[in-house]
């Protein structure tokens, strides 16, 4: 049995007389719900409007990163799903009972019957519904804008290295796969530079991990500046960096590696006992000449890196097999 005192507290019914409330009540269906009952999912077809009689309903939307976020929670006297009355559109959110509860359902077809049989009552309900919904949309639009920004921030955090701000290893591997696909289709080339800091472990042991982390972060800046937006730099792990140079052959990549080498060599890092300078060793591999798969091109660049170390460090070497 629908409690009349509840309907008196429903905002969208606030303009109805006692007689009109009794008429409206006749079009409602009572639904008892267990805790965690999903009333409807985001994307479902919308055909019904709901009024919360008992309990609470969480309104959830899917964020850009695939995470469900609660945007509102509705208690007794509130209604939801009203867009089903206005248009045949998929549900824009998922609605879930947070505990046991009671809902009253108004089907769209029944609302149209109300309009046919009691137009003045239906118009009052519709008028209040539109006003309330407009206010909700105004409040929610700001939240959703913040949510999109949050999602974009989460996306950036997922693909970047916290210490340097460069791309991380996971994203680098994805970009390498993409470069391989594009270069294969276009029959073009690209190069990979693998670089690490010479004798970094000795510096780390002497001055400590915090100093070492600061050194790695400091190196990232001249690397980015030397690339002049022509490459994709990433921190591969520890003191090792990897750079993708789209459309660039190994000889051109060597020139860019030399520019990076000089920029890093010019760095002066303040230390407790003076100034620390650091140099780099770099290995270069070209796709597809030195490797035609993800692992092959990385392995070739890594071998070239060790060739640079064997040559005395503070230099770059092109993979020679």
C-alpha positions as CSV (number, residue, x, y, z in Angstrom):
1,X,0.0,0.0,0.0
2,X,1.5,3.3,-1.0
3,X,1.7,5.8,1.9
4,X,-0.1,9.0,1.0
5,X,2.1,11.0,3.5
6,X,5.2,10.0,1.4
7,X,3.7,11.4,-1.8
8,X,3.1,14.7,0.0
9,X,6.8,15.0,0.5
10,X,7.7,14.3,-3.2
11,X,8.8,17.6,-4.7
12,X,7.5,16.9,-8.2
13,X,4.0,16.3,-6.6
14,X,4.1,19.4,-4.4
15,X,1.5,21.2,-6.5
16,X,-1.1,18.5,-6.5
17,X,-4.2,18.5,-4.3
18,X,-5.1,15.6,-2.1
19,X,-7.6,14.4,-4.7
20,X,-4.9,14.7,-7.5
21,X,-2.4,12.8,-5.3
22,X,-4.9,10.0,-5.0
23,X,-5.3,9.9,-8.8
24,X,-1.5,9.9,-9.3
25,X,-1.1,7.2,-6.7
26,X,-3.3,4.9,-8.8
27,X,-0.7,4.9,-11.6
28,X,2.2,3.8,-9.4
29,X,3.6,0.3,-8.9
30,X,5.2,-0.7,-5.6
31,X,8.6,-2.5,-5.8
32,X,10.4,-4.1,-2.8
33,X,14.2,-4.2,-3.4
34,X,17.0,-6.0,-1.7
35,X,20.3,-4.3,-0.9
36,X,22.5,-3.8,-3.9
37,X,19.6,-4.3,-6.3
38,X,20.5,-2.6,-9.6
39,X,17.4,-0.7,-10.7
40,X,18.9,-0.1,-14.1
41,X,22.3,0.1,-15.7
42,X,23.9,3.0,-17.6
43,X,23.1,2.4,-21.3
44,X,19.8,0.5,-20.6
45,X,16.7,1.5,-22.4
46,X,14.7,4.0,-20.3
47,X,11.0,3.4,-19.9
48,X,10.2,4.1,-16.2
49,X,10.4,6.8,-13.6
50,X,11.0,5.8,-9.9
51,X,10.2,7.5,-6.6
52,X,12.2,6.4,-3.5
53,X,9.8,5.3,-0.8
54,X,12.3,3.7,1.7
55,X,16.0,3.3,1.7
56,X,18.5,5.1,-0.5
57,X,19.6,4.9,-4.1
58,X,23.1,5.6,-5.4
59,X,23.5,7.2,-8.8
60,X,26.7,6.1,-10.6
61,X,28.3,7.1,-13.8
62,X,31.2,5.5,-15.6
63,X,34.3,7.7,-15.6
64,X,36.7,8.0,-18.6
65,X,39.1,5.5,-17.1
66,X,36.3,2.9,-16.6
67,X,35.8,3.5,-12.9
68,X,32.2,3.8,-11.5
69,X,31.8,7.0,-9.5
70,X,28.8,7.9,-7.3
71,X,27.5,11.3,-8.3
72,X,24.5,11.4,-6.0
73,X,22.5,9.5,-3.4
74,X,18.8,9.9,-3.2
75,X,16.6,9.2,-0.2
76,X,12.8,8.9,0.4
77,X,10.7,11.4,-1.5
78,X,13.2,11.8,-4.3
79,X,12.6,10.6,-7.9
80,X,15.0,9.5,-10.6
81,X,14.9,8.1,-14.1
82,X,12.7,11.0,-15.3
83,X,14.4,11.4,-18.7
84,X,12.6,8.2,-19.6
85,X,9.4,10.3,-19.6
86,X,10.9,13.0,-21.8
87,X,12.7,11.0,-24.5
88,X,13.6,7.4,-25.7
89,X,17.2,7.6,-24.7
90,X,19.6,5.2,-23.0
91,X,20.1,5.6,-19.3
92,X,22.8,8.1,-18.5
93,X,23.7,6.5,-15.1
94,X,23.5,3.3,-13.1
95,X,21.1,3.3,-10.1
96,X,21.7,0.9,-7.2
97,X,19.9,0.4,-3.9
98,X,22.5,0.9,-1.2
99,X,20.3,-1.1,1.3
100,X,16.9,-2.7,1.4
101,X,14.3,-0.3,0.1
102,X,11.0,0.4,-1.5
103,X,10.5,2.1,-4.8
104,X,7.4,3.3,-6.6
105,X,7.5,2.9,-10.4
106,X,5.7,5.0,-12.9
107,X,5.8,3.5,-16.4
108,X,6.0,5.9,-19.4
109,X,2.9,4.4,-20.9
110,X,1.0,4.9,-17.6
111,X,2.1,8.6,-17.5
112,X,0.7,9.1,-21.0
113,X,-2.5,7.4,-19.7
114,X,-2.5,10.0,-16.9
115,X,-2.2,12.7,-19.4
116,X,-5.1,11.4,-21.4
117,X,-7.4,10.8,-18.5
118,X,-6.3,13.6,-16.1
119,X,-4.4,16.3,-18.1
120,X,-4.4,19.0,-15.5
121,X,-2.8,16.6,-12.9
122,X,-0.3,15.4,-15.5
123,X,0.7,19.0,-16.5
124,X,1.3,19.9,-12.8
125,X,3.6,16.9,-12.4
126,X,5.4,17.5,-15.6
127,X,5.9,21.2,-14.8
128,X,7.6,20.4,-11.5
129,X,9.5,17.6,-13.0
130,X,11.0,19.8,-15.7
131,X,12.0,22.5,-13.2
132,X,13.7,20.0,-10.8
133,X,15.4,18.2,-13.6
134,X,16.8,21.5,-15.0
135,X,18.3,22.3,-11.6
136,X,19.8,18.8,-11.4
137,X,21.4,19.2,-14.8
138,X,22.9,22.5,-13.9
139,X,24.4,21.1,-10.7
140,X,25.6,17.9,-12.3
141,X,27.2,19.5,-15.4
142,X,29.8,21.1,-13.2
143,X,30.5,17.8,-11.5
144,X,30.7,15.9,-14.8
145,X,33.2,18.5,-16.1
146,X,35.3,18.0,-13.0
147,X,34.9,14.2,-13.5
148,X,36.2,14.4,-17.1
149,X,39.2,16.4,-15.9
150,X,39.8,13.9,-13.1
151,X,39.7,11.1,-15.7
152,X,42.1,12.9,-18.0
153,X,44.4,13.4,-15.0
154,X,44.2,9.7,-14.2
155,X,45.0,8.8,-17.8
156,X,48.1,11.0,-17.7
157,X,49.2,9.5,-14.4
158,X,48.8,6.0,-15.8
159,X,51.2,6.7,-18.7
160,X,53.8,9.0,-17.1
161,X,56.7,8.4,-14.8
162,X,56.2,10.2,-11.4
163,X,59.8,11.1,-11.0
164,X,60.6,12.6,-14.4
165,X,57.3,13.4,-16.0
166,X,58.3,11.5,-19.1
167,X,56.3,8.6,-20.4
168,X,56.6,5.3,-18.4
169,X,57.7,1.9,-19.7
170,X,54.2,0.5,-20.2
171,X,53.2,3.4,-22.4
172,X,56.5,3.3,-24.3
173,X,55.9,-0.4,-25.3
174,X,52.5,0.6,-26.5
175,X,53.9,3.4,-28.5
176,X,56.6,1.1,-30.0
177,X,53.9,-1.3,-31.1
178,X,52.1,1.6,-32.7
179,X,55.2,2.8,-34.5
180,X,55.9,-0.7,-35.8
181,X,52.4,-0.9,-37.2
182,X,52.5,2.5,-38.8
183,X,56.0,2.1,-40.2
184,X,55.1,-1.3,-41.7
185,X,52.0,0.1,-43.4
186,X,53.8,3.2,-44.7
187,X,57.0,1.3,-45.4
188,X,58.9,3.9,-43.4
189,X,61.5,3.8,-40.7
190,X,61.9,5.0,-37.1
191,X,64.8,4.7,-34.6
192,X,65.1,3.9,-30.9
193,X,67.6,5.3,-28.5
194,X,68.4,3.5,-25.3
195,X,70.3,5.6,-22.9
196,X,71.6,5.3,-19.3
197,X,73.7,7.4,-17.0
198,X,77.4,6.5,-16.8
199,X,78.5,5.2,-13.4
200,X,75.2,6.2,-11.9
201,X,75.3,3.5,-9.2
202,X,78.6,5.0,-7.9
203,X,76.9,8.4,-7.6
204,X,73.9,6.8,-5.9
205,X,76.1,5.0,-3.4
206,X,78.1,8.2,-2.7
207,X,75.2,10.6,-2.2
208,X,72.2,8.5,-1.5
209,X,69.0,7.5,-3.3
210,X,67.3,10.9,-2.8
211,X,70.2,12.6,-4.6
212,X,70.2,10.0,-7.3
213,X,66.4,10.5,-7.9
214,X,67.0,14.2,-8.2
215,X,69.8,13.6,-10.7
216,X,67.5,11.4,-12.9
217,X,64.7,14.0,-12.7
218,X,67.2,16.8,-13.7
219,X,68.4,14.8,-16.7
220,X,64.9,14.5,-18.1
221,X,64.7,18.2,-18.8
222,X,67.6,18.6,-21.3
223,X,66.6,15.3,-22.9
224,X,63.2,16.8,-23.7
225,X,64.7,20.1,-24.8
226,X,67.2,18.4,-27.1
227,X,64.5,16.4,-28.8
228,X,62.7,19.6,-29.9
229,X,59.3,17.8,-29.9
230,X,60.6,15.3,-32.6
231,X,60.8,12.3,-30.3
232,X,58.9,10.3,-27.7
233,X,61.0,10.1,-24.5
234,X,60.3,7.6,-21.6
235,X,62.0,6.6,-18.4
236,X,62.5,2.9,-18.9
237,X,63.5,2.1,-15.4
238,X,66.2,3.2,-12.9
239,X,68.6,5.5,-14.7
240,X,67.7,4.1,-18.1
241,X,65.8,6.2,-20.7
242,X,64.3,5.1,-24.1
243,X,63.5,7.5,-26.9
244,X,61.5,6.8,-30.0
245,X,62.3,8.9,-33.1
246,X,59.4,8.5,-35.6
247,X,60.5,8.7,-39.3
248,X,64.1,9.0,-38.4
249,X,66.9,6.7,-39.7
250,X,69.8,5.6,-37.5
251,X,72.2,8.3,-38.9
252,X,69.8,11.1,-38.1
253,X,69.1,9.5,-34.8
254,X,72.9,9.6,-34.1
255,X,72.9,13.4,-34.6
256,X,70.0,13.7,-32.1
257,X,71.7,11.4,-29.6
258,X,74.8,13.6,-29.8
259,X,72.7,16.7,-29.0
260,X,71.3,14.9,-26.0
261,X,74.7,13.8,-24.9
262,X,76.1,17.3,-24.9
263,X,73.0,18.7,-23.2
264,X,73.3,16.2,-20.3
265,X,77.1,16.6,-20.1
266,X,76.6,20.3,-19.5
267,X,74.4,19.8,-16.5
268,X,75.8,20.8,-13.1
269,X,74.1,19.2,-10.1
270,X,74.8,20.7,-6.7
271,X,76.1,18.2,-4.2
272,X,77.1,18.4,-0.6
273,X,80.8,18.5,-1.5
274,X,80.6,20.6,-4.8
275,X,79.1,19.9,-8.2
276,X,78.3,16.6,-9.8
277,X,78.3,16.1,-13.6
278,X,77.0,13.1,-15.4
279,X,77.5,11.7,-18.9
280,X,75.5,9.2,-20.9
281,X,75.9,6.1,-23.1
282,X,73.4,5.6,-25.9
283,X,72.5,2.8,-28.2
284,X,70.6,3.3,-31.4
285,X,68.6,0.8,-33.5
286,X,66.6,1.4,-36.6
287,X,63.4,-0.3,-37.7
288,X,63.2,-2.5,-39.7
289,X,66.9,-2.8,-40.5
290,X,67.9,-3.8,-36.9
291,X,64.7,-5.5,-35.8
292,X,61.2,-5.9,-37.1
293,X,59.4,-6.8,-33.8
294,X,59.0,-5.0,-30.5
295,X,61.5,-7.3,-28.7
296,X,63.9,-7.4,-31.6
297,X,64.2,-3.6,-31.9
298,X,64.6,-3.1,-28.1
299,X,67.2,-5.9,-28.0
300,X,69.1,-4.3,-30.8
301,X,69.1,-0.9,-29.1
302,X,70.2,-2.5,-25.8
303,X,73.1,-4.2,-27.5
304,X,74.1,-0.9,-29.1
305,X,74.0,0.7,-25.7
306,X,76.6,-1.9,-24.4
307,X,78.7,-1.2,-27.5
308,X,78.8,2.5,-26.5
309,X,79.9,1.5,-23.0
310,X,82.6,-0.8,-24.4
311,X,83.8,2.2,-26.5
312,X,84.5,4.2,-23.3
313,X,81.1,5.6,-22.4
314,X,79.9,9.2,-22.9
315,X,79.1,8.4,-26.5
316,X,76.4,6.9,-28.8
317,X,76.7,3.8,-31.0
318,X,74.5,2.5,-33.8
319,X,73.7,-1.2,-33.6
320,X,76.3,-3.2,-35.6
321,X,75.1,-6.8,-35.1
